[in-house]
Amino acid sequence: METIENITVKQFIENYLIRDIGDIKEKYPYFAFLLMSVGFEFLGKCLVERDWHVDNYSKEDFCKGFETTGTEDKYNSLNLYRNLRCGLVHSLLIKDGILLSDKGNDHLLDSTISCGEFYELFKKACEKVINGEVEVKKDLYSTFFIVSKTNDSSVTGTTQTEVIV
């Protein structure tokens, strides 16, 4: 038996970005950094009027999403877009001058980013978007994608707007 579920943008942020990345950071902090980096870019896309799939705005979207944390000055010297987001997205490697830590808030150097601290920033940014604390340009209640679930939870196929699990 197959069930269909429409996932709104708000549900996507709550379930996939906040909940699932929160779970992932506990066991796989390195991959959580990758997902949060892309997640900041997604949040930035929520704050602009252009279509979701317009190319060549990754840096602008990431920066706009990260600005919702109010901590961009603290991280300016680290060039998070280039050294964290691009490094992880394109090669799964961080670039110049950043150290990642899986532990609480311990800071070995000023360039150390703690997964727990970074997740809290990310979670607050997500909450600001879904609670309307920043100007959102997308309809958070529109269907973002459709999930088709089968009894055995196997993936039988996907499309751009449909995820089957």
C-alpha positions, -999 to +999 in steps of 0.1 A: +000+000+000+013+034-009+004+066+009+010+101-004+019+130+018+022+167+008+050+184+026+048+222+029+078+245+031+071+250+068+069+213+074+101+207+054+119+232+077+105+218+109+109+181+100+139+179+078+160+209+087+154+212+124+144+177+136+164+155+112+196+176+112+193+178+150+193+140+151+222+137+126+245+161+145+245+138+174+260+108+155+275+124+124+285+160+132+307+163+101+277+156+078+255+179+099+278+208+090+273+199+053+235+198+058+234+230+078+255+248+052+230+238+025+202+245+049+213+281+053+212+284+015+177+270+015+166+295+042+180+323+020+159+311-009+128+315+014+137+352+017+138+361-020+111+363-046+128+343-074+119+308-082+134+280-061+155+266-090+171+297-104+209+291-107+239+312-098+225+326-065+241+301-041+264+327-023+236+353-021+211+328-008+236+313+018+246+348+030+210+359+032+201+327+052+230+331+075+222+368+082+191+356+100+214+344+128+226+380+136+261+366+141+276+372+106+302+397+121+315+369+144+321+346+114+331+372+087+368+364+090+361+327+083+343+332+050+318+305+057+304+305+022+337+296+006+355+277+033+326+258+048+297+256+024+316+254-009+343+232+006+318+206+019+293+208-010+319+204-037+345+181-022+334+172+014+365+190+026+366+223+046+389+249+032+414+275+046+415+283+082+384+266+097+384+239+123+352+219+130+345+205+164+319+179+174+320+189+210+297+214+228+312+249+228+349+241+232+369+265+210+405+254+203+410+286+182+389+315+170+385+296+138+369+266+155+332+260+149+314+238+173+287+216+158+264+221+188+268+259+187+264+260+149+233+239+151+217+262+176+224+292+153+209+271+124+178+261+144+171+297+155+174+308+119+149+282+108+126+292+136+128+329+126+118+319+091+088+297+101+077+321+128+078+351+104+104+370+124+121+378+091+105+388+058+097+356+040+090+358+003+078+322-003+045+307+007+054+285+037+021+267+035+023+256-002+033+221-011+070+219-014+073+183-024+053+151-023+064+119-004+051+086-015+055+060+012+053+023+006+047-004+032+083-017+030+097+018+030+117+010-001+125+037-027+108+029-059+116+061-078+118+099-075+110+129-095+120+165-089+088+171-069+082+136-055+102+117-029+094+080-024+105+064+008 
